[in-house]
């Protein structure tokens, strides 16, 4: 992360006011440090706003496709500011250069560590990967949304979103990659 995107002193002051508005005493023993802890937490969980592009390092390599499965993500719903989280699968067809796996994780973090919706998160990861010059990108996000589970409809369903760019828009290529993504790890060695 290159810089802090928030003013922690202002956030702590706002949290203190929120506690007061909720009918709490921000000076009681259990809440004394809460505004500062929340400001620290927000700096971390919303750190994506301050992250620079992380895919600038690549390596010369010829290969047909790269698939990074089960990249964990944690984000905050922009509608209710409640967490949503899950796994993102990233696949791409390189143009003679490949990215380190840690770069793909950082790309997911760059967009998930913001106020977000899952549909946009999926598109942003695919768009940035495609802008880096790959022949095709496919991103699948599978998320659990607390804004849906603990309030409102109180439903336990999960959401899956998909974005594909370049050669991944070709049905046969996309289906082959999706089959590999969804193949159990125990079957991978038999490819």
C-alpha positions as CSV (number, residue, x, y, z in Angstrom):
1,X,0.0,0.0,0.0
2,X,1.5,3.3,-1.0
3,X,-0.5,5.7,1.3
4,X,-3.3,5.8,3.8
5,X,-6.7,6.6,2.1
6,X,-8.3,7.7,5.4
7,X,-7.8,10.3,8.1
8,X,-7.9,8.0,11.2
9,X,-8.4,10.9,13.6
10,X,-11.5,12.0,11.8
11,X,-12.8,8.4,11.5
12,X,-12.3,7.9,15.3
13,X,-14.2,11.1,16.0
14,X,-17.1,10.0,13.8
15,X,-17.2,6.5,15.4
16,X,-17.3,8.2,18.8
17,X,-20.3,10.3,17.7
18,X,-22.0,7.2,16.2
19,X,-21.6,5.3,19.5
20,X,-23.2,8.3,21.2
21,X,-26.1,8.4,18.6
22,X,-26.7,4.6,19.2
23,X,-27.3,5.4,22.9
24,X,-23.9,4.1,24.1
25,X,-21.4,5.8,26.3
26,X,-18.2,6.1,24.4
27,X,-16.3,6.6,27.6
28,X,-17.4,3.4,29.3
29,X,-14.6,0.9,29.9
30,X,-15.4,-1.5,27.1
31,X,-15.7,1.3,24.5
32,X,-12.8,3.6,25.4
33,X,-10.5,2.4,22.6
34,X,-13.2,1.4,20.1
35,X,-13.1,4.5,17.9
36,X,-9.3,4.2,17.4
37,X,-9.6,0.4,16.8
38,X,-12.3,0.9,14.2
39,X,-10.2,3.7,12.5
40,X,-7.2,1.2,12.4
41,X,-9.5,-1.5,11.0
42,X,-10.9,0.8,8.3
43,X,-7.4,1.8,7.2
44,X,-6.7,-1.9,6.7
45,X,-10.0,-3.2,5.2
46,X,-10.4,-0.2,2.9
47,X,-6.7,-0.2,1.9
48,X,-7.6,-1.0,-1.7
49,X,-8.2,2.7,-2.4
50,X,-4.5,3.4,-1.8
51,X,-3.0,0.3,-3.6
52,X,-1.1,0.9,-6.8
53,X,-1.3,-1.5,-9.7
54,X,0.6,-4.6,-8.8
55,X,0.8,-6.4,-12.1
56,X,3.8,-4.4,-13.4
57,X,6.2,-7.3,-12.8
58,X,5.9,-10.2,-15.2
59,X,8.2,-12.9,-16.6
60,X,8.8,-14.1,-20.1
61,X,7.2,-17.5,-20.5
62,X,5.1,-19.3,-23.1
63,X,2.1,-21.3,-21.7
64,X,-1.5,-21.8,-22.8
65,X,-3.3,-20.7,-19.7
66,X,-2.8,-19.8,-16.0
67,X,-5.5,-20.5,-13.4
68,X,-5.3,-19.3,-9.8
69,X,-8.0,-20.9,-7.8
70,X,-9.5,-20.1,-4.5
71,X,-8.0,-16.6,-3.9
72,X,-9.8,-15.5,-0.7
73,X,-11.3,-12.0,-0.6
74,X,-13.0,-9.9,2.0
75,X,-15.0,-6.8,1.1
76,X,-17.6,-4.4,2.4
77,X,-21.0,-4.0,0.7
78,X,-21.4,-0.4,-0.3
79,X,-25.1,-0.5,0.3
80,X,-25.1,-1.5,4.0
81,X,-21.3,-1.5,4.9
82,X,-21.5,-5.1,6.0
83,X,-18.9,-7.7,4.9
84,X,-19.1,-10.0,2.0
85,X,-16.4,-12.6,1.4
86,X,-15.5,-15.7,-0.5
87,X,-13.2,-16.9,-3.2
88,X,-12.2,-15.6,-6.6
89,X,-10.8,-17.8,-9.4
90,X,-8.6,-15.9,-11.9
91,X,-7.7,-17.4,-15.3
92,X,-5.8,-15.8,-18.1
93,X,-4.2,-16.6,-21.4
94,X,-0.8,-14.9,-21.5
95,X,0.8,-13.1,-24.4
96,X,4.3,-14.4,-23.8
97,X,4.5,-13.0,-20.2
98,X,3.2,-14.4,-17.0
99,X,2.5,-12.8,-13.6
100,X,3.5,-14.2,-10.2
101,X,0.6,-15.7,-8.2
102,X,1.2,-13.1,-5.5
103,X,0.4,-10.4,-8.1
104,X,-2.9,-11.9,-8.8
105,X,-3.7,-12.0,-5.1
106,X,-2.8,-8.3,-4.8
107,X,-5.0,-7.5,-7.8
108,X,-7.9,-9.1,-6.0
109,X,-7.1,-7.2,-2.8
110,X,-6.8,-3.9,-4.7
111,X,-10.5,-4.1,-5.6
112,X,-11.9,-6.1,-2.8
113,X,-10.6,-3.8,0.0
114,X,-13.1,-1.0,-0.8
115,X,-16.7,-0.3,-0.5
116,X,-17.9,-2.6,-3.3
117,X,-20.4,-4.8,-4.9
118,X,-19.5,-8.3,-6.1
119,X,-20.5,-7.7,-9.7
120,X,-18.1,-4.6,-10.0
121,X,-15.3,-6.4,-8.1
122,X,-15.4,-9.3,-10.7
123,X,-15.4,-6.9,-13.6
124,X,-12.6,-4.7,-12.2
125,X,-10.3,-7.7,-11.7
126,X,-11.0,-9.0,-15.2
127,X,-10.6,-5.5,-16.8
128,X,-7.3,-4.7,-15.2
129,X,-5.8,-8.1,-16.0
130,X,-6.9,-7.7,-19.6
131,X,-5.5,-4.2,-19.8
132,X,-2.1,-5.7,-18.8
133,X,-2.0,-7.3,-22.3
134,X,-3.1,-10.8,-21.8
135,X,-5.0,-12.5,-24.6
136,X,-7.9,-13.4,-22.4
137,X,-9.1,-13.2,-18.8
138,X,-11.8,-15.0,-16.9
139,X,-12.8,-14.1,-13.3
140,X,-15.3,-16.0,-11.2
141,X,-16.2,-14.7,-7.7
142,X,-18.2,-16.8,-5.2
143,X,-19.4,-14.7,-2.3
144,X,-21.3,-14.8,0.9
145,X,-23.1,-11.6,1.8
146,X,-23.8,-10.7,5.5
147,X,-26.0,-7.8,4.3
148,X,-28.3,-10.6,3.0
149,X,-27.8,-13.1,5.7
150,X,-28.1,-11.1,8.9
151,X,-30.6,-8.4,7.9
152,X,-33.4,-7.9,5.3
153,X,-34.3,-11.2,3.7
154,X,-32.1,-13.2,6.0
155,X,-31.3,-15.7,3.3
156,X,-28.3,-18.1,3.4
157,X,-27.7,-18.2,-0.4
158,X,-24.4,-17.4,-2.0
159,X,-23.7,-15.3,-5.1
160,X,-21.5,-16.2,-8.1
161,X,-20.4,-13.6,-10.7
162,X,-18.4,-14.1,-13.9
163,X,-16.5,-11.7,-16.1
164,X,-14.6,-12.7,-19.3
165,X,-12.5,-10.8,-21.7
166,X,-10.6,-11.4,-25.0
167,X,-10.3,-15.1,-26.0
168,X,-12.2,-16.1,-22.9
169,X,-15.3,-14.8,-24.6
170,X,-15.1,-17.8,-27.0
171,X,-17.5,-20.4,-25.6
172,X,-15.2,-23.4,-26.0
173,X,-12.2,-21.8,-24.4
174,X,-14.3,-20.4,-21.5
175,X,-16.0,-23.8,-20.9
176,X,-12.6,-25.6,-20.9
177,X,-11.2,-23.2,-18.3
178,X,-14.3,-23.3,-16.2
179,X,-14.2,-27.1,-16.1
180,X,-10.7,-26.9,-14.8
181,X,-11.6,-24.3,-12.2
182,X,-14.4,-26.5,-10.9
183,X,-12.5,-29.8,-11.1
184,X,-11.7,-31.2,-7.6
185,X,-8.1,-31.0,-6.6
186,X,-7.9,-34.8,-6.4
187,X,-8.6,-35.0,-10.1
188,X,-6.0,-32.4,-11.2
189,X,-3.2,-34.9,-11.4
190,X,-5.0,-37.0,-13.9
191,X,-5.1,-34.3,-16.6
